[in-house]
Amino acid sequence: MKPDVLLTGATGYIGGRLLRHFEEAGRAVRCVARQPEKITPGRSTTEVVQGDCLDEASLVRAFAGVQSAYYLVHSMAAGSQFAELDRRAAGNFGHAAARAGVRRIIYLGGLADDIGGSSAHLKSRAETGQALRAGGVPVIEFRASIVIGAGSLSFEMIRALVERLPVMVCPRWVETLTQPIAIDDVVAYLASALDLPESRGRVFEIGGPEVVSYGDIMREYARLRGLRRLLLPVPVLTPHLSGLWLALVTPAQAQVGRALVEGLRNATVVRSSAARETFPTHPMPLRTAFQKAIDDGGAAWKVDTREVVVDVPPSQAFAPVRRIGGASGWYFGNRLWKIRRWLDRLFGGASMNRGRRDQDCCIVGDVIDGWTVVAYESDRLMRLAADMKLPGRGWLEFEVTSVDGGRRSRIRQTATFDPRGLLGRFYWNAIILIHTLMFGGLLRHIAQRAERGDHSPGVAVVVHRSLIPASADDVFQWHERPEALLDLIPLGGWVRIERRAGGVQDGGRVTFSIGLGPLRMLWEARHYGYVRGKQFCDEQVRGPFRTWRHTHRIEAMGASQSLYEDRIEYALPGGTLVRRLSDGLVRRLLTHVLARRHQLVRATLSGSRPVRI
């Protein structure tokens, strides 16, 4: 599919969002950029070419076959000459589009009540639209005020000011009226312009449903973040000094921030209803736009990421992750976790001692001590949101990915904190050494448990290995047969298969009954750790053991011989005395059963008469 839409500004904030929108919709797009390597296409339908709007000849290739073109570039970071550069670039773009037979140009400019009395920035935005129209191609021009979205310059300036300054000495422009709009709504308007039936150009003023002052915007952000902020307007702080002040306290580039602030003396309110009458977009309220921007905005968040590679498949690497908390504890620094639990109680938090619903399984919404499961993918991902008292929001995520074809795994642990105000930043910096100790120790112990199994008191290990005169594929395929389980269970009727589903692959389940006559006990096991041709595992979901995990490994030893290994980790119920009295008997029984199983597999695959267990 050849692209018929040209997009400029894909390396910028709005252009990048629009590109993602088109890619998710499956639309073919061609992006033009001075530095094409800065654009990473998300779909094969996205084409990237080199071009510079200040060099008209470089745009010829970009416009080939294009019906519609988006102009989403500006030169505000170029200094005092930005307006002249913007006029030249827009003129070149408009003329190149006309020569290529483009049907429409879609442009996003700035909203202002009176262009003639506006700042240099807003005047330049209007002049850019005029320069685009000079080429003769119809221009659909949208004019917007403040764009609310994580990463937008306006939003990040507001965020930085409110988060960092408990008391703000504000110039008179904090009472200027504006009509902010969410980034998602801006993208929706821009995308919808492709469906307009008119061939002539039009100007559409777009904004959210509320008309508010800049002071109202800052107060609303503070309310959502639970911050108390005092705004003290004074008449002596000029827009120029405001720009210098903002450059010191916000991450905005000084030149761009100053250009934006100089325009804050002008009201930017929608006067025309044309956009509302023409497009199906219903802009979201300011509060909703702010909440979404806060949730999406990770630029100011504190992140601690660690990872380790373990010599086990993903399902086995994930096992200690999904069992974390509750009766299993947090594997490391339990005294520090107890102190954290005490502090949480002291300050009226949810506390760390709520336990968990199921020690072996999770679903989204489950509580695990002082956390709530907000994302869960079996054997791959678990994300926890902190319910503890914090000056901000916190998450702890574990992600397991396959390495070396499934024989090894990478465990990535990410702690994320969204600090609220100065107290949030102070909290993170004050305990950064404790976090380093805790998170490092937690990941290290998860890796150890993944590789060595559960080493809690009372856990015993029985291992049996033998050489089988058959290829690893043959041995593995023999175990995958539906009849294999029937062949392997002991004779005598004291073990019966009651239910089974899914075979030995991940998620498969089997329920046995154990006993004689009517005196029987159910034993349910879940399969995990499946690596085709190499390994499968099962663990007890419910049954007679406190812990039961059985790993079956098959390794090729040449073309016609295999190393066959059974490893069982188990823990008996009851106290220390019961375990001491019964462990010897259980160990001998398991050793005998595994030896006879290996005999059966060896005899069957070598062509000898099968031996029943």
N, C-alpha and C positions, 0 to 999 in steps of 0.2 A: 504494500500500500504506500503510494507516494504522498508525501505531505503536501497539503494545500494551504497550510497555516504557517506563517512565519512569526517567530517570537523573539523579540529583543529583550534584554534585561533578565535573562534566565539565571544569571549569577546573583541577581539582587533578591530582595525580600519578596516583593509581590510577584515578580516574574517567576521566581523559583516555585512559589506556591501555585501559580497558574499552570506551570509545566507539570507539576505533580497531579493536578486536577485532570489535565488532559490525558496523562499517562494512565491514570486509574480508570478513565472513561474509555480507553482504547483508541484515542484519537491520534492520528499521525501528525507530528509537529516537526518543523525544522527550526532549530535555534541558531542564531548568528551571534558571535561574540568575538571580541578582540583576542581573547585568550581561550580558545575552545577547550583546552585541557581542564579548565575550571568547572566545566559542566560534565556531570556523570549521568548519562541517560539511564532511566529506570526501566525502559522497555525498548525493544528492538524497533518500535515504530518511531522513535525519536532520532532525528538526524541533527548533527552539529557541524556547522561550517564556520570558517573564519571570515570576519568582516568588521569594518569600522565605519560607523555612521559619519565620521569626519572625513572619510575617503569614499566618495560616491562610487568610484569604479570598483571598489572591493565588494559592493553590494549586489553586483549583477548576478553572480552565481546564487546568492542567497534567495533572490526573488524568482528564480526560474520555476514556473509551474504554480506559483502561489496565487491564491484568490483573496485571502485576508491576511493582514499583517498587524501585529501588536507593537506599539511603540511605548516601551516602559523603561526608558533610560533618562538619566539626568547627569549634570556635571557639577553639582553643588560642592563636591569635595575639591574642585579645581581652583578655588579661591575667588577673588573678586571678578574674574573674567568669565564666571560660569554662565551668565546670561547670554553672552555673545557665542560661546561654544554651543550652548543648547540650541540657539537659533540656527547656526550653521548645520549642526547635526540633523535637526528636524527638516531643514530645507533639502538637504541631500537625500534623506530618507523618502520624503514626499515625491521628489522628482524621479528617483530610481523606481519607486513603486508605480508611478504613472507610466514610465517607459516599459515596465514589465507587464502592464495590463492588470494590475491589482484592482479588485473591485471595491475594497474598503480598508481603511486604516482605523484601528481601535486604539485610543489613547487615554491614559489616566492623568488628569491634571489636578489642580488645586482649587478648592472651593473658597470663594470670597464674595462679599456683598458688593464691593465696589473695586473693580480691578484697577481703575485709575488711581485710587488712593491706597492701594495695597503695598505691601512690602516688595522688595526686589525679588524675593523668592516666588511670591504669588504672581507678580507681573511676568516673570520668566515663564511660569507654567502656562499662562494664557498666551504669551507670545509663541511658545512652542507649538501650541495647537494651531495658531494662525500660520506658522511656517509650514506645518504639515499640510494644511489645506491649500497652500499656494501651489502645490504640484498638480492640483486638479482632481485628485482622488477623494471621494467622499470620506469624511472623518467622523467617526462616532466618538465623541469626547465625553468622558465621565469626569466629574469634578467632585472630589471628596475632601473632607476635613481630616481630623485625626483618625488614624487607622489603629484599632485596638487588636493586638495579636502578639504572641510571644515572638520576640525578635524584631518587631517594628521599632523604628527609632523613637517615635512618639511614646509608645508604651514603655520602652526601656528607660526613657528619661523620667517618666512618671514613677516607675517602679523604684529606680535608684534614689530619687528624691525622697519619696515617702518612707522607704525602708531605712535610709541612712540618717534622716534629719528629724528628730522628735519635735523640734521647733523650727518652723520655716519662716524666714523674713521674706515676704513675697512682694513683687512689684504689682502695680495696679492691674496688669493684664490677667491676673488670676480670676478677675470678675468678668472677663470677656466671654461672650457666649459662643458656643460651638456645638456641632452635632456629630459626635464621634460615631464611627461605624466599624463593625467587626471585620477582620481580614477575610473570614469565610464568606461574608456577604459581598465584599469587594470582588473576590474571585468569582462568585456566582454571577454578578452583574457583567463582568468582563467576558465570561464564557458565554452568557446568554446573548451577547451582542452578535455572535456569529449567526444567530437564527433570525435576526431582524429582517423583515422583507424589504424595507426601504433601501433604495440605492443611494439616496442623498444622505449627507451628513447631518448629525444632530448633536446637541449638547444636553447631557443629563446630569443634574445635580443629585448626588446620592448621600445618604446619611442614615443613622440609626433613628429609632423612634423618639429619643429624648433630646431636648435642647437644654444644655447644662453649661455652667461656667467651668473654667479650668480648675478653680478651687473645688467645685463639686466633684470633679473627676478624681482629684487627689483624696478627698474625704471618702469617696465611695471605695477606692482602692484600700484605704486604711481600714475601713469597716470590714471589708472582706478578709483582711489579713489579721483582724483582731488587734490593731495598733491604735494607740491614742496619739494624735498629731495636732499640734497647734499651729495655725496659719496666721501670721501677722502681716497684713498688707501695709506697705509703706509707699508713699508717692515718689520717693527720691531714687529708687533703683530703676535706671533706664533700661530699655531693651538691650542696648549694647552691653551694659554692665551685666545684665541678666545672662547674656550669652557666655560671657567670661566665667560667671559663677557656675552655670550649668556645666561648662567644660571641665571645671574642677571637681564637681561632685557626682557627675554621671559618666558612664562609659562612652557617651556620644563623641564622635569626632568633633573637634572644636569648630571647624569651618561649617560643617553641616548643622551642628547644634545652634550656632549663632544665627545662621540664615533662617532656621525654623523659628527661633525665638523672636526675631524681628517681625515675624508675621503674626505673632500672638496678640498684637494690639488690634487686629481686625476681627470682627465677628465673622464666623464661618458657618452660616446657617442655610439650610436648604429652603429656597423660595419657590421652586417650581415643583409641581406634582407629576411631571412627565415621566420620571423613572418609575414611580409607583404605579402609574397607569399603563406603562408599556411592558414592564418585566414582571415575571411571577415571583420574584424574590421578596421575602418578608423579613427585613432586617431584625436581628435579635436585640433584646434590651441591653443596655450598658452593663448591668450587673451580670448577665449571662456571658456577655463578651469578655468581661474582666475575668470571671471565674474560669472560662475556657483558656484564656491567655495565661493565667496563673498555673493552671494544671499542665499546660503544654510547655511552659517556659522553664527549661532546665539550665539556661545560661548562667544563672546566679546560684545554682544549687551546688552544694558540696558533695563530692563523690569520692568514695574509696573503693577502688576496684583491684581485686587480686585474683590470680588463677593458678591452677596447678594441674599437671598431667599425671594420671594414675594408670597403672597397668591392668585395668579391668574394663569390661564393656560398659556402655552408658547406663544400662539398667542397674548394674551393681554399684556404679559410682553414685547413682541417684538415691540408692537405698537409705544411706544415713541422712540424706537431706530430707526425705519425706517422713522420716521418723523423728525429726528434731523436736525438742521441747517435750512437755508432758512428763511421762515417766522416764523417758530417755535422757532428759536434761539437755543442756546446751554444750556438752562435750568438753568445754574448756572454761576456766575462770568462774566456776560456780559460786565462789564467794563474792566475786564482783557482781554477778547477776543477782545474788541475794541482797547486796547493798542497793542495787538499782531498784529491786522490788520494794525495799523498805522506803526509799526516797519517793517512789511513785505513790505508795500508800500515804506518806506524809503530806504530799501535795494534792491528794484527792484524785489520783489517776485510776485507770482501770486495773492496775496491778499486774504483776507478772505471774501470779499463781492461779490462773484460771484453768490450767491444764489443757486438754484437747479431747475432742469427741472420739477419735479413733487413733490409736497409736501407729497404725500401719498405713492408713489411707487418708487422703485429703480431698476436699472439694472447695471450690471458691465459696467464701463466706465462713469457712471454719475458723474457730478461734484456736490459736496456739499460744498459750500463756498470755503475754502482753501484746500479741500481734493478731492480725486478721489476714487470712489468705485472700489476696485480691486477684491472683492469676495462678493457674495450675495446669500443667501439661505433663501427663504421666511420663516418668523417666527422662524428662527434659528440662522443665522449668517450674520453679515455685517462687512467687513474689509475695512478700509479707509487708503489710502496712502497720506501722507502730501505733498502738492505742495508748501508749504511755504518755504521761504529761511531758511535753517538750515545747520549747519556744520555736515551734515550726512543725514541719511534717517530715516523717522519716519512713524509709522503705529499706528492706533487706531482700535481695534477690539472689537466687542460685540458678545457674544455667549449666547444663551438662551437654556437651557436644561430642560427636564421635571423632576419633583419631585413628589413623592406620587401619581403615576398613572395619572399625568396630572392636578391634582388639584392645584399644586404649581409649581413654576419655579425657576431655578437658573440663574441669570444674571451674566455673567463673563465679566469684562471689562479689556482689556490688552493694555497698551501703550508700544510700543517697539521703541527703538532708536538705530540705528547703527551709533555710533560716528565716524566721520572722523578726524583722527589725534588728536593732543593735544587740539586743539580748540573745537572739538566735546566733548571730555571728560570734559573739563572745562565748556562748556555750560550745559551739563547734571548736573554736580555737583552744578553749580551756581544757577540753578533754581529748584533744587530738592524739596525745600519747597513749591514753587509755584505750581509745578506739584502735590505734595501731596494734596494741598488745592483744586486745580482745578479738578483733577481726582476723588478725594473723593466726592466733592460736585456734580459733574456730575452724578456719579453712584447713589448717594442718591436721587437726583431729578428724575432720570429715574425710580427708584423704586417707588417713591411717585406717579408719574404720572401713572405708570402701575397699582397700587392698587386703586388709587382714581379717575382716569380719568383725563381729561384735565381741569385744573383749571385756564385756561387763562380767562381774563375779558370777560363777556358776556355769559359764559357757564352756562346753567341751567340744573338741574337734576329733572326728574320725575320718581318716583318709585311706583309700584303697586304690592302688594302681596296678595295672597289668598290661602286657603287650597282647594285642589282638592280631591274628594273621589275616588282616583285611585292610583295605584302604580306609582312610578317614571318612571319605564320602559314603562308603558302604556302611560303615558303623553308624554314622549319623542318620542316614536314611532308614536304617533298620529301627532306630529309636523313634523316628517320626511316623512310623506306621501306626494306625489306630489300634492294631492288635498287640503292639509292643507292651503296653501297660498290662494287658491280660497275661502276657507271657512272663512278666517280671514280678507280679505279686505272688506272695508265698502260697503254697498249697495248704489244704486243710480247712478252708472256708472261714478262717478267723479274720481274714481281710477281704472285704467286698467293695467293688466299685458301685457307688450309688448314683452319681451324676458326673458328667464330664462335658466340657465344651472348649473348643479352641485349640486342642492339641498342645504341643510343647512350645508354641510361639508365645510371645509376650501377651499377657492378658488371659491365656488359657487357664481353666480352672478344673479341678477334679475333687470330688468328695468321696471319701472312703468311709466305711463303717468297720470298726474293729471290735472283736469280742466273739463270744460263743452264744448261740441261741438268741434269746431275746435280750441278753445283756450286751448291748453294743453301744459304742461311742462314736460320734461323727468326727471326722478329721478332714478339714477342707484346706486345700493348698492352691496357691496362685503361681503361675509360671511367669518368669521374667528373665532378663539377661540372654535372650536368644541371639546367637550369632551363627548364621547358617554354616553348617559343616564343621563348627568348632565347639559350640557351647550352648547349653540351656540350663536354667535354674528353676527351682521351685522353693517356695517358702510357705510356712503354715499361716493361714488366715485365722483359723480356730481349730483347737484340738487339744491333745493331751500334754503337749510340751509348752513351756514358757516361751521358748524360742526354737525355731527349726528352719534351717536354710540348707538346701541340698544343691550343690553345683556339679553338673556333669560336663567334663571337658574331654575333648578328643583331639589329639594332635598327630599329624602325619609323621611317621618315622620311615620315610621312603615311600615307594609307590604301592607296596602291598602289605604294609604293617603300620599299626597305629598304637599310640600310647593312650590308654583308656583310664580316666581318673574319676572317682567319685569322692566328693568332699562334703561332709555333713557337719554343720555347726548346730549344736543343740544345747538347750538349758532345761533342766527338769523343774517342775513346780515344787513348792514346799520350801522348808527352811534348810539350813546347812546340814542338819543331821539326816533329813530325808534324802538329800542329794548324796551324801556320803554312803548311805546304806544301799541306794539303788543304782548309783552311777556305774559301778562295776558290771552289774548284770546288764544294764542297757547297752554299755559299750561292747560287751561280748556279743550280745544279740545283733547289734548293728554290724559288727565286724563279720559275723557269720553270714548275715543276709547279703552284704556287699560281695563277699567272696563267692557265694553261690550265684549271684547275679552275673559276676564276671565269667564264671564257669559257663553259664548258659549262653552268654553272648559269644564267647570264644568258640564253644562247640557248635553253635548254630551257624556262625559265619565261616567256620572252617569246613562245614559240611558233615561234621560228626553228628551222632544222635543227640538231640537236645537234652539237657539236664534240667529237671524241674526243681525249683527252689523248695 
